[in-house]
């Protein structure tokens, strides 16, 4: 069937079905949905910044100078570290003794 042969209502139904499934996939519920175990209401985590992290870590957003950002990424690349590890070490050194 060609795409231009769908009616407006059919397109709305297709999009609604896609959005429903993409929400399930995003929340890790795709398998549950396939076997009929989709919860009626999916609740977001209470503290989204802690999701997937140990209790010692949190997510934060910072505005960084472009040159410094490139240097941090370069150090991470050449030292075979993650940007997270480079920033952690830099902050530890900077805050040492304060």
C-alpha positions as CSV (number, residue, x, y, z in Angstrom):
1,X,0.0,0.0,0.0
2,X,1.4,3.4,-0.9
3,X,1.8,6.1,1.8
4,X,-0.4,8.6,-0.1
5,X,-3.3,6.1,0.0
6,X,-3.9,6.5,3.8
7,X,-6.7,8.8,4.9
8,X,-6.1,11.5,7.5
9,X,-7.7,9.4,10.2
10,X,-5.6,6.4,9.3
11,X,-2.5,8.5,9.6
12,X,-3.6,9.7,13.0
13,X,-4.1,6.1,14.1
14,X,-0.7,5.1,12.8
15,X,1.0,8.0,14.5
16,X,-0.8,7.3,17.8
17,X,0.2,3.6,17.7
18,X,3.8,4.6,16.9
19,X,3.9,7.0,19.8
20,X,2.5,4.4,22.2
21,X,5.1,1.9,21.2
22,X,8.0,4.3,21.2
23,X,7.0,5.3,24.8
24,X,7.0,1.7,25.8
25,X,10.4,1.1,24.2
26,X,11.8,4.3,25.8
27,X,10.7,3.1,29.2
28,X,11.9,-0.5,28.7
29,X,8.4,-1.9,28.5
30,X,8.4,-3.2,24.9
31,X,8.8,-6.9,25.9
32,X,6.1,-6.5,28.6
33,X,3.8,-4.9,26.0
34,X,4.3,-7.8,23.6
35,X,3.2,-10.3,26.2
36,X,0.4,-8.2,27.5
37,X,1.9,-7.0,30.8
38,X,1.8,-3.3,30.1
39,X,1.2,-1.4,33.4
40,X,-1.8,1.0,33.3
41,X,0.3,3.9,34.5
42,X,4.0,4.3,34.2
43,X,5.5,6.5,36.8
44,X,8.7,8.5,36.2
45,X,11.5,8.1,38.7
46,X,11.2,10.5,41.6
47,X,14.8,11.9,41.2
48,X,15.6,11.7,37.5
49,X,19.2,12.9,38.1
50,X,20.0,9.8,40.0
51,X,18.6,7.3,37.5
52,X,21.2,4.7,36.7
53,X,23.8,6.1,39.0
54,X,25.2,5.1,42.4
55,X,24.2,7.3,45.4
56,X,27.6,9.0,45.3
57,X,26.9,10.5,41.9
58,X,24.4,13.0,40.3
59,X,23.9,14.5,36.9
60,X,24.6,18.2,36.4
61,X,24.8,20.5,33.5
62,X,27.5,23.2,33.2
63,X,28.3,25.9,30.7
64,X,32.0,25.5,29.6
65,X,34.2,27.6,27.4
66,X,34.6,26.0,24.0
67,X,38.4,25.8,24.2
68,X,38.3,24.2,27.6
69,X,35.7,21.7,26.5
70,X,37.9,20.7,23.5
71,X,41.0,20.3,25.8
72,X,39.0,18.2,28.3
73,X,37.8,15.9,25.4
74,X,41.4,15.7,24.0
75,X,42.8,14.8,27.4
76,X,40.2,12.1,27.8
77,X,40.9,10.7,24.4
78,X,44.7,10.6,24.8
79,X,44.6,9.3,28.3
80,X,41.9,6.7,27.4
81,X,39.5,8.1,30.0
82,X,36.0,9.3,29.9
83,X,35.2,13.0,30.1
84,X,33.5,12.2,33.4
85,X,36.8,10.8,34.8
86,X,38.8,13.8,33.6
87,X,36.4,16.3,35.1
88,X,36.3,14.3,38.3
89,X,40.1,14.3,38.7
90,X,40.3,18.0,37.7
91,X,37.7,19.0,40.3
92,X,39.4,16.8,43.0
93,X,42.7,18.5,42.4
94,X,41.2,22.0,42.3
95,X,39.2,21.4,45.5
96,X,42.0,19.6,47.4
97,X,42.5,21.3,50.8
98,X,39.6,23.7,50.5
